[in-house]
Structure formats: structure tokens, C-alpha cells
Amino acid sequence: MTKSQEKNKPAPAILFMTFFKIGAFTFGGGLAMIPLIRREVVENRQWLTDEDFMDTIAVTQSAPGPIAVNSATFIGYKLAGIPGALTALSGTVLPSFLVILLIAVFLENLGQSFLLQKFFSGVRPAVIALILTAGIRMGRKALRNTTDYLEAVIAFLLLIIADFHPIILIILGALWGASRVHHAAKQGGNKQ
């Protein structure tokens, strides 16, 4: 964390409200939350740099569980320790919990509603656009050279055409990245 980011270190209550707002206004699950989380923590509040945010997403996507919950917890911990992790986590899941509770208690027959069905059919394309936008923005920051682009194309082809499981790709990517770091460190040691 840089000195300017250290000065912007949020109180747990601010983390809660930030992630509550994100959780309350996101449709489409965890991946749809990523661009909203990025906008809040990188652009609006400047708690993290783009590089820190991409590293966070890489780590949280590799961990079991929903990416939005993992991201909120990890970012909260990084910014304000355990209290930050707990409040960011609570802020993320509380809106969904309350909505599901309301639906279960008051709106039992809501699933049959014509208006609700039309609402969700309209929301789906917006969710896809949010996820695609997050992928493109993160790709622009992550893909810095020809090797990075080549690796991304290979991973895409393995995922889409060869039908590799995403977990296998994540493990292979982690091993490949570790071998690149090891090779670079070995090369650096040979030059000295």
C-alpha cells in the first residue's frame, strides 16, 4: 500500500456502506459486481491501484466461494484488517440476504409475475455487458506484451474449444506464472 493509499485507509463503517451499496445495486451475481467494486475502490475512493485490484481478483477467483464475497473480504482485510474484512463481507451479503428474505416472506408468487419476468429478461444483457466490460478493462491492464496475449489466447482456446475446466486452467496458469518467476529469478542470479 502506497503512502497516499495509507492516508485513504477507510474505517470499517465506510467499508460496510461502500460494499452494501455495491451489493444492493448489482444484479447478476459476483462477476457483475467486479466493475462496480473496481470503480469504488480504485477510481472513486483510490483505496487500491489498478494493479492491486487485478492481483486481488486473481487471488479471490482462485479461492473457493463466490468471487464478490471473496473480493470484498480480501479488500476489506487489506484495507482495515479483520474488522474491515468482516464489515466489507457483511455489506456485500446483507442486501442479497434481505431481498431473498423479503421474497420468501411476502412475495411467494412473484416468480409467476409477467412484469418480473420482463424485468429479468431486460437485466440479463446489462449483466453481460458489465462482465464483458470488466474483462476488457482488466485485460488491458494485465496484458502487457506479446507473451501475455499469446497466453490469454491459449487459455481462451483451452476453455472454449477444448472444454478445459476453469479450475484446471487456474492451476496451470499459477504453475506457469511461478515457473516464469523462477526462471526470471534464475536469470537475474546468473547476471550478478
N, C-alpha and C positions, 0 to 999 in steps of 0.2 A: 504494500500500500504506500503510495507517494505521500509527501507531506501535505499537499493540498487535499488529498483524499482523507488523510488523517483528521484534518480540520473539519471535514464534512461528515465525520462519523456520526451516524444517526442514533438517537435514543430509541430504545426498544418500542416505545409507543408510536414513534414516527414510522418505524418499520412495519408495525402492525397495520397502521392506517394505509400505508402505501400498498402493502400486499392485499389488504382487504378490498381496496378499490380495484386492484387488478383482478382479484378473484370474483368480485361482484359483477364486473362488466365484460367478462370473457365467456364466449360460447365456443364450444368445440374441443374442450379438453386442454391438456398440458401443452401440446405443441402450439396451439393457438395463443397461449399465454406468453410464449417466448418473446415475440416482438414487443408486447406491452411491458414485460419485465425489463427488457433491454432499454426501451425508451425511458422508463422511470429511473433505473439505476445508473445508466450510462449517460443519456442525453440530459434529462431534466435535473436530476439530483447530483450527477457526477460522483457517485459513490465508487464506481468501478470504471476502469478504462475498457475499451472495446476488447482488447486482448485478454484482460482479466475475465470479462464476461464470457468470451469464447472458451477459455480454459474451464470456467465454471460449468458451462453447458456440456463440454466434453466429459468432465468428471461425473456430473449428475446424470447424464444419459447412460453412462456405463454402469451406474449403480442400480440395483433393483428398486422398483417402485415408480410412481408417476413422476415425470420429468418436472412438472411445475412444483410439486411438493418438494422434491429433492433440491431443485434450484432455489426455492425460497429458503429452505432450511440452510443450505450451504452459504448462500449470500448473507442471510441473517447472522450466521455464525462468523463468517469472515468479517462482517462489519461491527458486530456488537457481542461476540462470544455466545455462550449458551443462552442468555436471555434474548439475544437477537434472533437466534435460531428458533427458539420456541415462539416468539411473537410473530416472526415472519411466517412460520408454518401455520400458526393459528389464523392469522389474517388471510392466508391463501385458502384454507379449507373451510372456514366458517361460513362464507357466503353460500357455497355449494351445499353444505350441511343444512343450512336454514331453508334454502329453496326446496331441497328434497323433503325436508320435514313438512313444510307448508303443503307441498303437493300431496304427500302421503296423508296428511290430516284433513285438508279442506277440499282438495280437488281430485277426488278419486276417479271421476270420469273424464278428466282433462285429456287423456290420450285419444279420445274419440272426437275431440273438438276440431272442426274444419279449420277455424282460424289458427289454432296452434299448429296444425299440420302444415298450413301455408307459411306460417312464420318460420318453422324449421327448414322448409324447402328453400326459403329465401336466405336463411342464415348460412346454409352449407357452402355456397360459393364464396361468401365472405370469409369463412373459416379457412377454406383452401387458399384464398388469396393471402391471408395473414401468414399461414405456414410457409407458402412459397416465398413471400417477401422476406421472412426471417431467414430462410435458407439462402437466398440470393445475397442478402446483406452479410451474413456470416461467411459465405463463400468468398466474397470479395476481400474480406479481411484475412481469411485463412489461407487462400490460395495465392502464394506469393511468387512462385516460379513454375517453370515447365514441369518439373518433377511433381510438384503438388497437384497440378492439373491432371497429369497422367495418372497419379494415384487415385484421384477423385473419379476419373472416368472408369478406371478398372474396378473400383469399389461399386460404382453405379451399375456397371455391366454384370458384375457378380451378383448384385442384389436383384436386379430386374430380370436379366436373361437367364443366368444360371440358378436363380432362385435360392441363393445362399441365405441362411438365417441371419438376421441383423446381429445377433449375439456373436456369431462366428466372425462376422466382419469386424465387429468392435475388438474382439480378441486379436484377430490377425493385424488390425491397424495398430493396436497397442504394441504388439510384438515387433512389427515393422518399425514403428517410431522409436522404440527402445533400441533396436539394432542400429538405426541411423544415428542416434545419440551416442551409442557406444563406439561406433565407427568414427564419428567426428572427434570424440574424446581421444581415441587411439591415434588418430591423425595429428591432433594437437600435441599429444605427448611426444610423437616422433619428431616434430619440428623443433622441440626445445633442446 
